[in-house]
Amino acid sequence: MSQVSPGWRWAARLIAVASVGAVLLDLWASEGASRIDFYVYAEAISASGSMSLYDFQYRILGLPFLYPPFAAIVLWPLSAMTNSTGEALWWCVTVACTVWFLGIVGWSIAPAAARRWPRSPLADSEFAVLACVAAGVWTMPVVLNGRLGQVNALVAALIVTDVVLLRRRSALAGVGTGLAAAIKVTPAVIIPYLFLAGRRRAAAVATTAFVIATAIAAVVYPADTWRFFRTELWSTRRAPDVDTLFNNTIRRVAAGLPNERLELVVWALVSLVVLVVAYRRAIRADRAGNVLAAFTLVMLASYLVSPLTWGHHLFFLIPAVLWWLVTADAWWRWGVGAVAVVALVDPVGLGETSMMSLVRIAVMALMVFALPTELTDTQSAEVAAAAVPAP
C-alpha cells in the first residue's frame, strides 16, 4: 500500500477545498437561468395555499412543480424565507449534499483503487476521497444541478447514505432510499433490488420510510397527494418533450420511430430488458460486496427507462465512470472510459447538446450490461504482482 506523506495529504485537502470554492464562485456568479428550479419550487409552495401545487406555472416558460407533495414539505422552510436567503440556504444544502455524495463515492471506490494500484497515491483512502471530491465537483451533473438549483444533489446524498448504512449493517439501512423516493419517486427502483438481493430488512425500512413520508404529505396536502398518485404520476403531460435534444433516455431514441404506438412498445420492451439485466447484475455486485456498484447499476437503469432524464439527474453516472476506470483491463474498456469521461464532464454543452446526450445514453446502456461487479482475475493477479517487493 502506498503511504502518502503528510505534505501531500495537506496539498490534496487544499486542492479539494479550492476546487469546491472555485465551482461555488463560478456558479454563484452565473447569469441567465441561475437557480430557476429553486424559484419554481419556492413559488409553487408559497402559492399552494390558494391553488394546487400542480396547477402552478412559473412566469418563465410556465414551468410546473413536478415532484410528490412530500418534496414540498421538505422544501417548505425555503419558501418561507426571503428569496435571497432561501436561495443562499438551498445553495449551501446543495453543496453539502454534493460533497457528501462525492465523499461516499470516493470512500467506496478507494479500496478497489488501492488493490488495483497499491503503490500509487490513490492507495491512500483519504487521498482518493479528496481526489474524488476535487474532480467530481466539475462534472456536468453537479455543475448543472447547482446552476439550476435542482433537488438531485439531495436525492443522491440520501441514496448513498444507504450505501454507508448497508456496509455498516445498520438497522436504519433503507431509510435514505425511502425518503429519496418520497421526494422524487424514481429512487424507488432500488427497493426491488434490495428485496431480490436478500436485504429484506432494508427493503422493508425503505418501503416504510416512503409510506410514512407520503402519509405525512397526505395530511398536509391531502388533495394534492391524491392527485399526484392518481393522475400526475401517470400523466404524459409531465414529460411532454421526450424527444428533446437534452433527453438522456431510451424513450428519446424510440421517439424517432414512425408512430407513437410502436414508440411506446419499443420503449417498454427495451426498458424491461434493461431493468432485468440491471437487477441481476446488481444482485451479483451486492453478493461480491460492492454495494455502490449495485446501487449505481440500478440508478443507471432508472435514468434510461424514465420518460425524461435531464443531465442534472445523472449523479450516479459519476461512480459508474470511476468504477469503470478502476476496473478497466482492456484497450476497448479504456477507450469507452475516455468517451465516458468526456460525456460526464461535457465541457462544451454542459448537458444540453443532442450528440452528447446520445453518447451518454449509449455509455449508460453499455455500463448496465458490462460494468464489472468486482476486480477481474487478471486485475487480481496484477495486484498480487504489484504487492511483491522489488528485488
SULDA-V481474 format. One line per field, one symbol per residue. ss: DSSP state (H for helix, E for strand, C for the rest). phi: phi as a letter, one per 30 degrees, with the letter a starting at -180 (. if undefined). A space follows every 50 residues. Layout:
# SULDA-V481474
ss->???
phi->???
This chain:
# SULDA-V481474
ss->CCCCCHHHHHHHHHHHHHHHHHHHHHHHCCCCCCCHHHHHHHHHHHHCCC CCHHHCCCCCCCCCCCCCHHHHHHHHHHHCCCHHHHHHHHHHHHHHHHHH HHHHHHHHHHHHHHHHCCCCHHHCHHHHHHHHHHHHCCCHHHHHHHHHCC CHHHHHHHHHHHHHHHHCCCCCCCHHHHHHHHHHCHHHHHHHHHHHCCCH HHHHHHHHHHHHHHHHHHHHCHHHHHHHHHCHHHCHHHHCCCCCCCCCCH HHHHCCCCCHHHHHHHHHHHHHHHHHHHHHHHHHHHHCCCHHHHHHHHHH HHHHHCCCCCHHHCCHHHHHHHHHHHHCCCHHHHHHHHHHHHHHHCCCCC CCCHHHHHHHHHHHHHHHHHCCCCCCHHHHHHHHHHHCCCC
phi->.dcddedddddddddddddddddeddddddcidehddeddeddddddddc adeccdbddciidcdcddedddddceedddcdeddddddddddddddddd eddddddddeddddddbdcceddddddddddddddddcdeddddddddid cdddddddddeddddddchdddejdddddddddbiedddddeeedddicd ddddddddddddddddddddbddddddddcbddcddddbdcdcedcdcbd edddddddbdddedddedddddddddddddddddddddicddddddedde dddddddbbdedddeddddddddeddcdbaeddddddddddddddhdcch ibbdddddddeddddddedbddcaddedddddddddddddd
